[in-house]
Amino acid sequence: QVQPVESGGGLVQAGGSLRLSCAASGRTFSGDFMAWFRQAPGKEREFVAAINWNSVSTTYADSVKGRFTISRDNAENTLYLQMNSLKPEGTAVYYCAARLMMSATTTTTINSYRYWGQGTQVTVSS
């Protein structure tokens, strides 16, 4: 079964940092777009950041620009999200997504990605 697996979530104080990882299980995603999304309690899942296969192109939500950095190591088949200057509104389950659907016209929407991880909880205390 193909599924990305997230790790690295936890509890952090506002202003702190965390690094999330997403390891592919069952296949390689080295040639695919990959992304991070998040879902806060009572809210819809939202786009955080995306990266193309060779890291040349990255895209960020306005709410995380300048604070979060998406990166990948294709040799290790792993995606990362470095989160700095975390805010309480960043409390959410963070999901890794991989491989654009053939029908995708954007890299920032949920329906664009074929494979999803189970998520990792990030809690930012004020």
DRENPA-3360 file (N, C-alpha, C; in nm, 2 decimals, always signed):
BEGIN
1 = QVQPVESG = +0.08/-0.12/+0.00/+0.00/+0.00/+0.00/+0.09/+0.12/+0.00 ~ +0.06/+0.22/-0.09/+0.14/+0.34/-0.10/+0.08/+0.44/+0.00 ~ +0.17/+0.49/+0.09/+0.12/+0.59/+0.18/+0.24/+0.67/+0.23 ~ +0.24/+0.80/+0.23/+0.34/+0.88/+0.30/+0.31/+0.87/+0.45 ~ +0.42/+0.88/+0.53/+0.41/+0.87/+0.67/+0.48/+0.99/+0.73 ~ +0.40/+1.07/+0.80/+0.45/+1.19/+0.86/+0.50/+1.17/+1.00 ~ +0.60/+1.25/+1.05/+0.65/+1.24/+1.18/+0.70/+1.38/+1.22 ~ +0.73/+1.40/+1.35/+0.79/+1.53/+1.39/+0.70/+1.62/+1.46;
9 = GGLVQAGG = +0.57/+1.59/+1.47/+0.48/+1.68/+1.53/+0.50/+1.68/+1.68 ~ +0.43/+1.77/+1.75/+0.45/+1.78/+1.90/+0.39/+1.91/+1.95 ~ +0.43/+1.93/+2.08/+0.38/+2.05/+2.15/+0.50/+2.15/+2.15 ~ +0.48/+2.27/+2.11/+0.58/+2.38/+2.11/+0.52/+2.51/+2.16 ~ +0.60/+2.59/+2.22/+0.55/+2.72/+2.26/+0.55/+2.82/+2.14 ~ +0.47/+2.92/+2.14/+0.47/+3.02/+2.04/+0.61/+3.08/+2.02 ~ +0.65/+3.09/+1.90/+0.78/+3.14/+1.87/+0.88/+3.04/+1.85 ~ +0.84/+2.91/+1.88/+0.94/+2.80/+1.87/+0.94/+2.74/+1.73;
17 = SLRLSCAA = +1.01/+2.63/+1.72/+1.03/+2.57/+1.59/+1.01/+2.42/+1.59 ~ +0.97/+2.36/+1.48/+0.95/+2.22/+1.47/+0.99/+2.18/+1.32 ~ +1.04/+2.06/+1.30/+1.06/+2.01/+1.17/+0.98/+1.89/+1.15 ~ +0.89/+1.89/+1.05/+0.82/+1.77/+1.01/+0.89/+1.70/+0.90 ~ +0.87/+1.57/+0.91/+0.92/+1.48/+0.80/+0.81/+1.40/+0.74 ~ +0.83/+1.36/+0.62/+0.73/+1.27/+0.55/+0.81/+1.17/+0.47 ~ +0.80/+1.05/+0.51/+0.88/+0.94/+0.44/+0.78/+0.86/+0.36 ~ +0.82/+0.83/+0.24/+0.73/+0.75/+0.15/+0.74/+0.60/+0.19;
25 = SGRTFSGD = +0.63/+0.54/+0.18/+0.62/+0.39/+0.21/+0.56/+0.32/+0.10 ~ +0.63/+0.22/+0.04/+0.57/+0.15/-0.07/+0.61/+0.19/-0.21 ~ +0.66/+0.31/-0.22/+0.71/+0.35/-0.35/+0.79/+0.48/-0.34 ~ +0.85/+0.52/-0.44/+0.93/+0.65/-0.44/+0.84/+0.76/-0.49 ~ +0.86/+0.88/-0.44/+0.79/+1.00/-0.49/+0.90/+1.09/-0.54 ~ +1.01/+1.05/-0.58/+1.12/+1.14/-0.61/+1.09/+1.22/-0.74 ~ +1.00/+1.17/-0.82/+0.97/+1.24/-0.95/+0.84/+1.32/-0.94 ~ +0.78/+1.33/-0.82/+0.65/+1.39/-0.81/+0.65/+1.52/-0.73;
33 = FMAWFRQA = +0.55/+1.60/-0.76/+0.52/+1.72/-0.67/+0.48/+1.66/-0.53 ~ +0.52/+1.73/-0.43/+0.47/+1.69/-0.29/+0.43/+1.82/-0.22 ~ +0.35/+1.80/-0.12/+0.30/+1.92/-0.05/+0.27/+1.89/+0.10 ~ +0.25/+2.00/+0.17/+0.20/+1.99/+0.31/+0.07/+2.07/+0.31 ~ -0.03/+2.01/+0.38/-0.15/+2.07/+0.41/-0.17/+2.07/+0.56 ~ -0.27/+2.14/+0.62/-0.30/+2.13/+0.76/-0.45/+2.15/+0.78 ~ -0.49/+2.09/+0.89/-0.63/+2.10/+0.92/-0.65/+2.14/+1.07 ~ -0.69/+2.25/+1.10/-0.72/+2.30/+1.24/-0.85/+2.24/+1.29;
41 = PGKEREFV = -0.87/+2.23/+1.42/-1.00/+2.18/+1.47/-1.12/+2.27/+1.42 ~ -1.22/+2.20/+1.36/-1.34/+2.27/+1.31/-1.32/+2.35/+1.18 ~ -1.21/+2.33/+1.12/-1.18/+2.40/+0.99/-1.15/+2.30/+0.88 ~ -1.16/+2.35/+0.76/-1.13/+2.27/+0.64/-0.97/+2.26/+0.63 ~ -0.93/+2.15/+0.56/-0.79/+2.13/+0.54/-0.75/+2.24/+0.44 ~ -0.63/+2.30/+0.47/-0.58/+2.41/+0.39/-0.43/+2.38/+0.34 ~ -0.40/+2.44/+0.23/-0.27/+2.43/+0.17/-0.17/+2.51/+0.26 ~ -0.05/+2.45/+0.27/+0.06/+2.51/+0.34/+0.18/+2.54/+0.25;
49 = AAINWNSV = +0.23/+2.44/+0.18/+0.35/+2.45/+0.09/+0.36/+2.34/+0.00 ~ +0.42/+2.36/-0.12/+0.44/+2.26/-0.22/+0.58/+2.27/-0.28 ~ +0.63/+2.16/-0.33/+0.76/+2.16/-0.39/+0.76/+2.07/-0.51 ~ +0.83/+2.11/-0.62/+0.83/+2.02/-0.73/+0.94/+1.91/-0.71 ~ +0.96/+1.83/-0.81/+1.04/+1.71/-0.79/+1.19/+1.74/-0.77 ~ +1.24/+1.85/-0.83/+1.39/+1.88/-0.81/+1.41/+2.00/-0.72 ~ +1.31/+2.04/-0.65/+1.32/+2.15/-0.55/+1.34/+2.29/-0.62 ~ +1.33/+2.30/-0.75/+1.35/+2.43/-0.82/+1.23/+2.52/-0.79;
57 = STTYADSV = +1.11/+2.46/-0.77/+0.99/+2.54/-0.76/+0.92/+2.51/-0.62 ~ +0.90/+2.62/-0.54/+0.83/+2.60/-0.42/+0.72/+2.71/-0.41 ~ +0.61/+2.67/-0.34/+0.50/+2.76/-0.33/+0.45/+2.76/-0.18 ~ +0.42/+2.87/-0.13/+0.37/+2.88/+0.01/+0.24/+2.95/+0.03 ~ +0.17/+2.91/+0.13/+0.05/+2.99/+0.16/+0.10/+3.13/+0.22 ~ +0.02/+3.23/+0.20/+0.06/+3.36/+0.25/+0.09/+3.36/+0.40 ~ +0.01/+3.28/+0.47/+0.01/+3.28/+0.62/+0.14/+3.22/+0.67 ~ +0.22/+3.15/+0.59/+0.34/+3.09/+0.64/+0.47/+3.14/+0.57;
65 = KGRFTISR = +0.45/+3.22/+0.47/+0.57/+3.27/+0.40/+0.67/+3.34/+0.49 ~ +0.79/+3.31/+0.47/+0.90/+3.37/+0.56/+0.92/+3.30/+0.69 ~ +0.83/+3.21/+0.72/+0.85/+3.13/+0.85/+0.87/+2.98/+0.83 ~ +0.80/+2.93/+0.72/+0.81/+2.79/+0.69/+0.90/+2.76/+0.57 ~ +0.97/+2.65/+0.57/+1.05/+2.61/+0.45/+1.02/+2.47/+0.42 ~ +0.98/+2.44/+0.29/+0.96/+2.31/+0.24/+1.08/+2.26/+0.17 ~ +1.12/+2.14/+0.19/+1.24/+2.09/+0.12/+1.22/+1.93/+0.11 ~ +1.31/+1.87/+0.03/+1.30/+1.73/+0.01/+1.44/+1.67/-0.02;
73 = DNAENTLY = +1.45/+1.55/+0.02/+1.58/+1.47/-0.01/+1.53/+1.35/-0.09 ~ +1.55/+1.35/-0.22/+1.50/+1.24/-0.30/+1.58/+1.12/-0.28 ~ +1.71/+1.13/-0.24/+1.79/+1.01/-0.21/+1.73/+0.93/-0.09 ~ +1.67/+1.01/+0.00/+1.61/+0.95/+0.12/+1.46/+0.93/+0.10 ~ +1.41/+0.98/-0.01/+1.26/+0.97/-0.03/+1.18/+1.03/+0.08 ~ +1.23/+1.15/+0.12/+1.17/+1.22/+0.24/+1.14/+1.36/+0.20 ~ +1.03/+1.41/+0.25/+0.99/+1.55/+0.24/+1.00/+1.61/+0.38 ~ +1.03/+1.74/+0.39/+1.04/+1.81/+0.51/+0.96/+1.94/+0.52;
81 = LQMNSLKP = +0.93/+1.98/+0.64/+0.87/+2.12/+0.66/+0.93/+2.17/+0.78 ~ +1.02/+2.27/+0.76/+1.08/+2.34/+0.87/+0.99/+2.46/+0.91 ~ +0.94/+2.46/+1.03/+0.85/+2.56/+1.08/+0.91/+2.64/+1.19 ~ +0.93/+2.77/+1.16/+0.99/+2.86/+1.26/+0.89/+2.97/+1.30 ~ +0.91/+3.03/+1.41/+0.82/+3.14/+1.46/+0.68/+3.09/+1.46 ~ +0.66/+2.98/+1.52/+0.52/+2.92/+1.52/+0.43/+3.00/+1.60 ~ +0.30/+3.01/+1.55/+0.20/+3.08/+1.62/+0.09/+2.99/+1.67 ~ +0.01/+3.03/+1.77/-0.10/+2.94/+1.81/-0.20/+2.90/+1.70;
89 = EGTAVYYC = -0.22/+2.99/+1.61/-0.31/+2.95/+1.50/-0.25/+2.84/+1.41 ~ -0.13/+2.81/+1.43/-0.06/+2.70/+1.35/-0.10/+2.56/+1.41 ~ -0.17/+2.56/+1.52/-0.22/+2.43/+1.58/-0.31/+2.36/+1.48 ~ -0.27/+2.24/+1.44/-0.34/+2.17/+1.34/-0.28/+2.03/+1.33 ~ -0.35/+1.94/+1.25/-0.29/+1.82/+1.21/-0.23/+1.85/+1.07 ~ -0.10/+1.82/+1.05/-0.03/+1.85/+0.93/-0.02/+1.72/+0.85 ~ -0.06/+1.73/+0.72/-0.06/+1.62/+0.63/+0.03/+1.64/+0.52 ~ +0.10/+1.53/+0.48/+0.18/+1.52/+0.36/+0.10/+1.47/+0.24;
97 = AARLMMSA = +0.12/+1.52/+0.13/+0.05/+1.48/+0.01/+0.15/+1.46/-0.10 ~ +0.12/+1.37/-0.19/+0.22/+1.34/-0.30/+0.15/+1.30/-0.43 ~ +0.22/+1.33/-0.53/+0.18/+1.30/-0.67/+0.05/+1.37/-0.72 ~ +0.07/+1.46/-0.81/-0.04/+1.53/-0.87/-0.13/+1.44/-0.95 ~ -0.25/+1.46/-0.94/-0.35/+1.38/-1.02/-0.33/+1.43/-1.17 ~ -0.37/+1.35/-1.26/-0.36/+1.38/-1.40/-0.45/+1.50/-1.43 ~ -0.56/+1.52/-1.36/-0.65/+1.63/-1.38/-0.62/+1.75/-1.31 ~ -0.51/+1.75/-1.23/-0.48/+1.87/-1.15/-0.44/+1.99/-1.23;
105 = TTTTTINS = -0.49/+2.10/-1.19/-0.45/+2.23/-1.26/-0.38/+2.32/-1.17 ~ -0.36/+2.28/-1.04/-0.30/+2.36/-0.95/-0.23/+2.27/-0.85 ~ -0.13/+2.33/-0.77/-0.06/+2.25/-0.67/-0.10/+2.28/-0.53 ~ -0.21/+2.36/-0.52/-0.24/+2.41/-0.39/-0.38/+2.37/-0.34 ~ -0.44/+2.27/-0.41/-0.57/+2.23/-0.36/-0.57/+2.08/-0.32 ~ -0.66/+2.04/-0.23/-0.66/+1.90/-0.18/-0.68/+1.80/-0.30 ~ -0.77/+1.83/-0.39/-0.81/+1.74/-0.49/-0.70/+1.72/-0.59 ~ -0.59/+1.79/-0.58/-0.48/+1.78/-0.68/-0.39/+1.66/-0.65;
113 = YRYWGQGT = -0.39/+1.60/-0.53/-0.30/+1.50/-0.49/-0.36/+1.37/-0.47 ~ -0.28/+1.27/-0.51/-0.33/+1.13/-0.51/-0.31/+1.06/-0.38 ~ -0.19/+1.08/-0.32/-0.15/+1.00/-0.19/-0.15/+1.10/-0.07 ~ -0.20/+1.05/+0.04/-0.20/+1.13/+0.16/-0.16/+1.05/+0.28 ~ -0.09/+1.11/+0.37/-0.05/+1.05/+0.49/-0.16/+1.06/+0.60 ~ -0.13/+1.00/+0.72/-0.23/+1.00/+0.82/-0.23/+1.13/+0.90 ~ -0.12/+1.21/+0.89/-0.11/+1.33/+0.96/-0.03/+1.32/+1.09 ~ +0.02/+1.44/+1.13/+0.09/+1.45/+1.26/+0.04/+1.58/+1.33;
121 = QVTVSS = +0.02/+1.56/+1.46/-0.04/+1.68/+1.53/+0.07/+1.78/+1.57 ~ +0.04/+1.90/+1.54/+0.13/+2.01/+1.59/+0.04/+2.10/+1.68 ~ +0.09/+2.12/+1.80/+0.01/+2.21/+1.89/+0.11/+2.32/+1.94 ~ +0.06/+2.44/+1.92/+0.14/+2.56/+1.95/+0.07/+2.63/+2.07 ~ +0.14/+2.64/+2.18/+0.08/+2.70/+2.30/+0.12/+2.85/+2.31 ~ +0.03/+2.93/+2.36/+0.05/+3.07/+2.37/+0.12/+3.11/+2.50;
% end
